[in-house]
Amino acid sequence: MTRTAVLICPGRGTYNKAELGYLHRHHADKAALFAGFDAQRKDAGQEEVTALDGATRFSMSKYSRGDIASPLIYASTLADAQSLADDIEIVAVTGNSMGWYTALAAAGALSAADGFKVVNTMGTLMQQQLIGGQLVYPSAGPDWQDNPRRKTGLLDLAAEINAREEHNLGLSIDLGGMLVLAGNEAGLSAFEAAVPVLDDRFPMRLANHAAFHTALQAPVAAEGRKRLSPEMFSQPDVPLIDGRGQIWWPGATDKQALWDYTLGRQVVEAYDFTRAVQNAAYEFAPDQFIVTGPGTTLGGAVAQSLTQISWKGVVGKAGFKARQAEDPLLISMGDDAQRSSVSG
C-alpha cells in the first residue's frame, strides 16, 4: 500500500561530528553521483565532498563553514531523497533555508549537478563575505504550545533594537517553536543582553552563520544572480513549497520567477519554515513527513509546526510523542532507527 509523504530538506547546521562519514555509511551505491559533485569542487580548487565526508577528524570551525557544510548537506540530503522505498509517494517537497536549494533538485526543478552548483556557489559566497550573524531563541514554551504574545514580544524587541543607530536585527527564520534572528554584532549583542538565558543554551549563536534571509545579504544575492543562470531552472516534477508557504506547481511554474525568488527574495527576506510545513499539511494531507538527513535537529521544528495547528488532533509535546510511538507522523532519515522504515 502506497504511503504519501511530504519530503523536507534540512539546512545549515545539520552536518556535525556524528554525521561525519554519512555518505560512505549510507550511500556507497551512489559513487557516480558524488563523482560529479567532486569534479565541480575540484574545478573550483576546493576539497572534494567525498574527501570531506571521509575524513578521520571533525572540526567545528571547518565543517560549519558555508563552503564546507553546504555541499556536504546537499549531497547527503539528495542521496537520501533518492533512497526512499518504492511504496512512498512524495506529494510535495519543501526545505529549511539552504534546504530550499536542495528541495529544488529533489523536486526536479534543478538537475542534481545544477543543484550542487547553486548550493556550492551560494555557500561559498556566504562564507567569503560572512556578513553579520545569527542566533536562536525559543518562542514557544517547553510543552511546544504556541505562545503568540511571547513571540510578538520578541519580534517587537528585535524591531526596537533594529531601530537603534548602527544596530541591525530582524527575523531570519520562523522555525516552529524557535526564532532565528540575524543582524550585525551590535544588534545580536543587544538582544542577548535583553533576554533571559533559557535552558543554559539560549540565546545561542550559530557558528559561521551569516545574517541569512535579511537585507544584509543583498550583495550575496546580486553576485549569485550573476553566476547562476535562469536557464538552469525547469518545471518541478512535484509541487514545491517555498519559504513563504507558496506552492510552485508542476506545469504551471514560471521558471524565471522561480529563479528570481530563489536568488532574490529567498536570500534577503525572512524564511517562514513554520508556514511551509503547515501549508504542506493543509494542502497535501500526507500520511507522513519525511525529513532527510544529515542530522535530526530539524525534526523538532517540524513537530512544533504541526502541533501548533493540532495536526491530526495532536497537541503539545506529550501528545506528539504519544502519536509517534503509536503511528509516526514524522520520520527523520538521519536517525538510523527511523531510517529503515522509509529507505529502499
N, C-alpha and C positions, 0 to 999 in steps of 0.2 A: 504494500500500500504506500502510495506517494505521500511524503510529508512536504508541506510548504514551509519556506523559511525566508526571512529577510537576512541577508548577509551584511555584516558590519565590519568595516576595516579600521583597525586602530591607527593612532597617530604616534607622534614622538613620545619618547619616554617608556616604550614598551619592550625594547630590546635591552635587557640588563644582564647581570652576571649569570643568572640562572638560564638565560636564553642562549648563552654562548654555545655554538655548535648546533643550533636549531636546524639549519639547512641540512647538515650532514646527518643528524639523527632521524629526521622525518622525511627528507626528500632526496635520498640518494638516487632515485629514479629520474631526477629532473636535471641531469648534468647539462643537457643541451640548452635548456632554458637559462641556467646560470652562466653557461659559457658566453652567451650573448651579452649578459649583463657585465661579465668580467671584461669582455672586449671593449665595451664602452668606457669602463673605468680605466683600462689600460691606455686607450687612445687619449684620455684626458690627463694621463700622468698620475692617476690615483690608484691606491691599493685595491686589489680585486676583492669583490664581495666574498667569494669562497675562501680567500685567504683570511679576511677579517673574521669570518664565521669559524674558521678552523684554527684560530689562534689558541694557544695554551693559557693565556693570561688575559683577564678582563680589566680594563682601566676605565673608570667612570669619566675621567677627564677626556679620554679619547673617544669612547663609544657613545658619549652623549652629544658629540659634535653633529651638527646638521649634515655635514658631508660624509659622515660615517653612519649615523643612526638611520637616516632616511633611506638609503639604498638597502640596508640590511632589513629594515622593517618591510619595505616594499617587496623584496624578494621572498621573505617569509610569508607575508600575507597572501601574495598572489599564488605562491605554491600551495598554500593551504586551500585557497579557493578552487584550485584545480584538482584537489584531492577529495572532494566531497563524495559521499556514497551515491550510487545511482538512483536511489529511491527519494532523493531530496530534490525538490523543485524550488529553485531560487526565484522568488516573485518580485524582489526588489533588492537593490544594493545601496548602502549608504556608508559613511565613514566619518571619523572624527578628525578634523583639522587636516594634517598631512594625509590622513586616510582617505580624504576626498580624491586625491590623485590616484591612489590605488583602486578606489571604487570605480573610477573611470575605466581603468583597464579590466577590472573584474567584470564590469558590465558590458564590455566590448566597445566602448566609446573611444578607447585608445588601444592600440596593439600592445602586447607585452613589452616590446622593445621601446616603443614611443612612451609608454607609461613610465618605464625606467628612466628614459631621458628627461621627462618632466620632473620626476622626483629628484633625480641626481642634480639636475640643473638648479632647481629651487632650493634644495637642501644646501648646496654649495654656496649659492648666492646669500642665503640667510646667514651661513657661518662666516663668510667673508666680510659681510657688513655688520652682523651681530648688533643690530640697532635695538636698544632697550632690553627689557627682560620680562619675565612672567612669574607670578606667584599663584598659589591655590589656597582658597579659604572656603570652609563649608557654609552653605546657605540653608541647608536642612538640618534637622536635629538628628541625634543618634538613632532614632527609630525610623529614619528616612521620610518622615511625614513632611510634606511641603509646608514651608513657612513663608508665605508671601510678604508678611510685614518685615521679617528679618532680611529677606532678600532685597526688598526695596530699600531698606535702611543701608545695607552695604553698598548698593549701587548709588544711592544718594551721597554716601560718604566719598565714594570714588569720584563722583562728579564734582563734589566740593573741592577735593584735592586737585582735580584736573584744572579747576578754575584759578588756582593759585599761580602766581608768577613763577615761570620756569619749572612748573610741575606738569607732568603728563601721566594720566592714568585713566584706564577705561576697561570695559568688559572685553575680554578676548574670546572666551568660550563659555557658554552656558552648558554645564556638564552635569546634568542630573541634579544631585544634591550639592554640587560644588560650583563655585565661581572661579574661573581662571581670569585673573586680571593682568593687564600688561601696561607697561609705560616706561618712563625713564627712571633713573636711580632715585631722583628726588621724589617722584610720585610713589614708587614702590615703598621706599623707606617711610614716607609719611603714613601710608596705610598700615604698615607693620607696627608703627608706633601708636596707632589709634585704636587698634582692635585687641581684644584679649587673646592670649595664647590658648589654643584648644588641643587637647589630647597630646600635649607636649610635641606637636608636629606643625600645627598651623598658626599663623600663615607660613607656608612653605615655598621657598624659592625653587625654581626649576633650573637646574644646571644647564648651561649652554643653550638656553632658550631665549630667543629674541622676543620683541613685542609683536608676536604674531597677531594677525587679524585686527590691526589698528592702522590708523593713517600713517604711523611712523614707518610702515613697510612700503610706502609708495615708491621709493627708489628701487626696491627689490621687485615689485610688480612691474615697473617700467622696464627694467632690464630683462625680466623673464619674458615679457611680450616681444622684445627684440630678438631673443634667442629661440623662442618656441613658436612654430608656425601654426596658424589655424588649420592648415591642411592636414595636420596630424590627427584631427578630431573627426569622428564619424558618428553615425546613428548608434545609440546604445542597443544592445540585444535585449536587455531587460530594463525596467524603469530604474532611474537613478534619483535619489533624494539628496538634495544639497544642504548646505549649512544655513538655509533659511526655512527648510522644510518643503521647498518647492520640488515638484516631480518633473523630471525630464523623461518624456515618453518615447519609446521606440517608434520610429517612423514619423514622429511629429516634433523632433528636436531641431532647432535652428543651430547648426554646428558653429556658426560664427558667434552666436550668443553664448554657447557653451564655453567656447574658448575665452570670450570676453569676461564671463563670470569667473572662470577658473583662475585667470591671471589678472583679474581686476578686483571686483568686489570681494571675492572669497579671500583675497590676501589682505585687504585693507579695512574690512568691516567685521564686526563680531560674528562668530560662528555659533549658531544655535543648535548644538547637537541634541539637546533635550527635545526640541521641536521636531527634528529629523526623525528621531526614534518614535515619538508619539504619533506623528503623521504616518509613519510606516505601519504602526499598529492599526490606526483608524482606517487607512486606505486599503491595506492588503490583508489584514487579519490573519497573519501567518500562524502556523502551528508552533513554530519556534523562531527565536532569534539566535543566529549563529555568529559569534564573534571569532574571527580568525586570530591566529597567533601573529606575532610572538607575544608572550606575556598574557596575564589575566586581569590586569588593572582596569581595563575598560568595562568589565562585566558589572561592576558596582554602579557605574554611571547609567548603564542600560537598565539595570534593575530599578534604580531610583526613578528614572524617567517613566518607566511603566507603572510603578506603584503610585506615582503622583496622579495618574489618571485612573487608578483602580482597574488596570487592565485585567480582564477575565476575573474580576472580583478580588484581585489580590491587593491587599492594603498593608503598607508598612513592611519593615524588615523581617519581623517574625512571620508574617503572612507569606512573604516571598520565599523564605527558607522552607516553610512547610510545603508550599506548592512545588518547589524544586525537588524536594525529597519524594513527592508523590508522582508528579508528572512535569518534568522540567520544561520551563518556558525559554530558558536561556542555556546555550551551550557555548563554552569557551574552549576553542581548539588548542589554546596554549596550556590547558590542563589535561594531562595525559589520561586521567580517568574519564573525563568527559569527551575527549577527542575521539575515542574509539566508537562512540555512539553515532558519529556523523561522518567519519572518514571511510573512504572506499578501500 
